[in-house]
C-alpha cells in the first residue's frame, strides 16, 4: 500500500496543510496551502476510488516487482 504515488501525494498535502495551520504564518499563506491541498485531493479522487477498491498500481523499484505488479492485474 505504501508504494503508491497517490498515497504519497495525499499524505504530503495533508501534512503540508497541518503544518501550515499550526505555524505562525500569515493567514494568506495558510489559505493558499489549504486551497492547494483541496485541489490535490480533488484531482486524486479517481485514485482514491482505485485505492479503496484495491486496484491502484504500485511503484516498481525492481524488475521482479514490475512483473508481480503486472501479473496481479
N, C-alpha and C positions, 0 to 999 in steps of 0.2 A: 504494500500500500504506500510506503514512503518513497517509492521510485516513480511516482507520477509527477509530472511537471505542474499539473493543475493544483495539486495539494500544496506544492511549494509556493506557487503564486498566491493562493488564497491565504496561506499562513503568513506570508510576508505582508499582505495587505492588512490582515487583522493585527499583526504585530506593529506595523507602522502606525496604524490608527490608535492602538492602545498606548503606545509610547508617546505619540504626539499629544494625545489628550491628557496624559499625566505630566507632560513637560510644562515649562513656563513660557512656551512660545506664544506669539501673538495670536489672537483669535482668527485672523485671516489665514494663517498657516495651518491651523487646526482644521478650519473649514475646507481648505484645498485638499488636505490629506484625506479627510473623510469623504469628500466628493470623489477623489481618485480611487479610493478603496471601494466605494459603492459601484463605480464604473467597472472595476476589475471583477467584482462579484457578479455584476450583471452580464458581463462578457463571458464569464465562465459558467453560466447557468446550464449549458448543454453538457459541459464537463462534469458538473455536479450531478446531473442526472445519470451520466455514464458511471460515475464513481458509486453512486447509490445502488446501481444495478450490477456493479462489479464488471463492467465492460470497458473501463478506461485502460488504454495501453500503458505499459510501463516503460521506463527508460532502460535501454540495454547498454550495459557497460562492457560486457564481454560478448564474444561471438556466440558462446553457448547460451547466453541469456536471450539473444535475439531469436535463436531457433526455438527456445521454450516459449517465448512471448508469442511468436507467430503461430506455433502449433496449438497454443492454448485457445486461439480464437478460431 
